[in-house]
Amino acid sequence: MKKIEAIIKPFKLDEVKEALHEVGIKGITVTEAKGFGRQKGHTELYRGAEYVVDFLPKVKVEVVLEDDLVERAVEAIQQAAHTGRIGDGKIFVSGIEESIRIRTGERGAAAV
Protein backbone atom coordinates (compact mmCIF):
# COMPACT_ATOMS: atom_id res chain seq x y z
CA MET A 1 0.00 0.00 0.00
CA LYS A 2 1.04 3.60 -0.57
CA LYS A 3 0.08 6.98 0.80
CA ILE A 4 -0.25 9.94 -1.53
CA GLU A 5 -0.02 13.42 -0.01
CA ALA A 6 -0.79 16.30 -2.34
CA ILE A 7 -0.46 19.97 -1.44
CA ILE A 8 -2.69 21.93 -3.82
CA LYS A 9 -4.40 25.29 -4.28
CA PRO A 10 -7.69 25.39 -2.36
CA PHE A 11 -9.86 26.23 -5.36
CA LYS A 12 -8.68 23.02 -7.08
CA LEU A 13 -9.97 20.71 -4.34
CA ASP A 14 -13.31 19.85 -5.99
CA GLU A 15 -11.61 19.00 -9.29
CA VAL A 16 -9.03 16.79 -7.54
CA LYS A 17 -11.74 15.05 -5.49
CA GLU A 18 -13.75 14.35 -8.63
CA ALA A 19 -10.67 13.09 -10.52
CA LEU A 20 -9.80 10.69 -7.67
CA HIS A 21 -13.39 9.45 -7.56
CA GLU A 22 -13.21 8.64 -11.29
CA VAL A 23 -10.03 6.60 -10.69
CA GLY A 24 -11.88 4.56 -8.07
CA ILE A 25 -10.63 6.16 -4.85
CA LYS A 26 -13.38 5.92 -2.24
CA GLY A 27 -11.94 7.93 0.65
CA ILE A 28 -9.68 10.92 1.11
CA THR A 29 -8.60 13.11 3.99
CA VAL A 30 -8.41 16.88 3.46
CA THR A 31 -6.60 19.32 5.75
CA GLU A 32 -6.34 23.09 5.46
CA ALA A 33 -2.68 24.08 5.41
CA LYS A 34 -0.47 27.13 4.99
CA GLY A 35 2.97 27.19 3.46
CA PHE A 36 5.26 28.40 0.75
CA GLY A 37 7.88 27.09 -1.63
CA ARG A 38 9.30 28.86 -4.63
CA GLN A 39 6.19 31.04 -4.59
CA LYS A 40 7.54 32.70 -1.38
CA GLY A 41 4.34 34.53 -0.50
CA HIS A 42 3.51 38.06 -1.56
CA THR A 43 3.19 41.63 -0.30
CA GLU A 44 -0.20 43.16 0.47
CA LEU A 45 -1.32 46.68 1.32
CA TYR A 46 -3.67 47.13 4.28
CA ARG A 47 -4.76 50.60 5.47
CA GLY A 48 -1.72 52.15 3.86
CA ALA A 49 0.76 49.75 5.43
CA GLU A 50 2.60 47.10 3.44
CA TYR A 51 3.02 43.67 4.94
CA VAL A 52 4.33 40.33 3.68
CA VAL A 53 2.08 37.27 3.57
CA ASP A 54 4.64 34.48 4.00
CA PHE A 55 2.34 31.52 4.34
CA LEU A 56 -0.18 31.03 1.56
CA PRO A 57 -3.39 29.02 1.99
CA LYS A 58 -3.12 25.49 0.65
CA VAL A 59 -5.02 22.22 0.99
CA LYS A 60 -3.40 18.90 1.84
CA VAL A 61 -5.10 15.85 0.35
CA GLU A 62 -4.15 12.42 1.72
CA VAL A 63 -5.08 9.08 0.17
CA VAL A 64 -4.02 5.56 1.15
CA LEU A 65 -4.45 3.04 -1.66
CA GLU A 66 -3.21 -0.18 -3.14
CA ASP A 67 -0.02 -0.11 -5.22
CA ASP A 68 -1.78 -0.80 -8.54
CA LEU A 69 -3.82 2.45 -8.29
CA VAL A 70 -0.93 4.78 -7.43
CA GLU A 71 0.11 5.86 -10.95
CA ARG A 72 -3.46 6.58 -12.04
CA ALA A 73 -4.19 8.51 -8.85
CA VAL A 74 -1.01 10.60 -9.13
CA GLU A 75 -1.81 11.38 -12.77
CA ALA A 76 -5.40 12.32 -11.86
CA ILE A 77 -4.22 14.69 -9.11
CA GLN A 78 -1.56 16.22 -11.34
CA GLN A 79 -3.99 16.93 -14.17
CA ALA A 80 -6.80 18.21 -11.93
CA ALA A 81 -4.58 20.49 -9.81
CA HIS A 82 -2.59 21.95 -12.71
CA THR A 83 -2.99 25.64 -13.55
CA GLY A 84 0.42 26.18 -15.13
CA ARG A 85 1.28 28.94 -12.67
CA ILE A 86 3.70 28.94 -9.78
CA GLY A 87 2.30 27.43 -6.57
CA ASP A 88 0.35 24.56 -8.17
CA GLY A 89 1.69 22.31 -5.42
CA LYS A 90 3.50 19.05 -4.80
CA ILE A 91 2.67 15.34 -4.69
CA PHE A 92 4.48 12.95 -2.33
CA VAL A 93 4.19 9.15 -2.43
CA SER A 94 5.33 7.01 0.50
CA GLY A 95 4.94 3.41 1.64
CA ILE A 96 2.46 2.25 4.25
CA GLU A 97 3.49 -0.74 6.37
CA GLU A 98 0.13 -1.51 7.95
CA SER A 99 -3.46 -0.34 7.91
CA ILE A 100 -6.03 -1.22 10.60
CA ARG A 101 -9.73 -0.35 10.69
CA ILE A 102 -10.47 0.54 14.30
CA ARG A 103 -14.14 -0.49 14.25
CA THR A 104 -13.68 -4.04 12.89
CA GLY A 105 -10.00 -4.82 13.36
CA GLU A 106 -9.57 -5.49 9.62
CA ARG A 107 -5.97 -5.16 8.43
CA GLY A 108 -4.17 -4.35 5.21
CA ALA A 109 -6.03 -3.47 2.01
CA ALA A 110 -9.36 -4.53 3.57
CA ALA A 111 -8.98 -1.73 6.12
CA VAL A 112 -8.59 0.95 3.48
N, C-alpha and C positions, 0 to 999 in steps of 0.2 A: 504494500500500500504506500501511497505517497500523499504528501500534504502540499497543496498549492496555496501560496499567499500572494495576493496581488494588491498593490497599492495603486489606486486609480483616482481620477478626478470624480468628485461626488455626482456631478450631473450625468456621468456615464454608468452609474450603478444599475439602472433599470435595463439598459441594453446588455450589460454583462450578465445580469441575472437571467434574462431571456435567452441569451446565447448559451449559457451553461445548461439551462433547462432543455434546450433543443439537442444538446449532446447527450442528455440522459442523466445529468446530475440532479439528485433529488433534494439535497440539503446543503445550505451554505451558512456561514456565519459572517456577519457584517459588523465592523466596528468603525466608529468615527475616529479619525486620527488627524494629527497635524504634523507637518514635517517639511523638509526642503532637501533638494539635491542640487543639481546644476542650476535649477530655477532660482535658487537663493532668495526667494521672497521678493518684495517690492516696497516702494515708498508710497505712502498715502498722505494726503493733506487733510487735517481735521481742525476746524476753527482757526485756520491760519497757521497752524503748527504742523511741520512735517514729522512723520515718524515712520520707522521701518517695520514692516510686517515680516518677521523672520519665518514664522511657521505658517504654512499655507494649509487650508483645509483639504483633507484627503479622506478616502474611504479604504479600509483594509477588508478584503474579501478572503475568507479562508474556506478551503474545500479539502476534505479527505476522501480519496477515491482509490479504486483499484488501478494497478499499473497500466493495464491496457487502455484506460480512458485518458491517461495523462496528456498525451500529445494532442488529442482532439480538444481537450479542455483548455490547454494552454493556447492553442490556436484560436479558439473561440473567444477567450478573454482578450487576447492581443488584438483581434480584429474589432471587437466591440468597443474596446477602450481607446482605440487609436483616434487621435485628432490630427496628428502630424505636427503638433506644436510642442514646445518644451513643457515638461511637467506631466506628460501622459502617464507616467508611472513605471512600476517595475513588477516583475513576476518572479517569485522564488519557488523552487520545487525542492522538497526535502523528503527523506524517508520516514516512515512511521513503523515503529517496531511492533506495537500492539494497539488494539482498539477494543474497548469493552463498553457494552451498553449497560448502564447502571441499573435500569429497571429489570432487565431479564437475565443479565449475566452473560449474554452472548459475547463471543470474542471474534476478532479478526474481521474479515469482510462482511460477515453477517451483522456485525455491530454498527457498521457504517450505514 
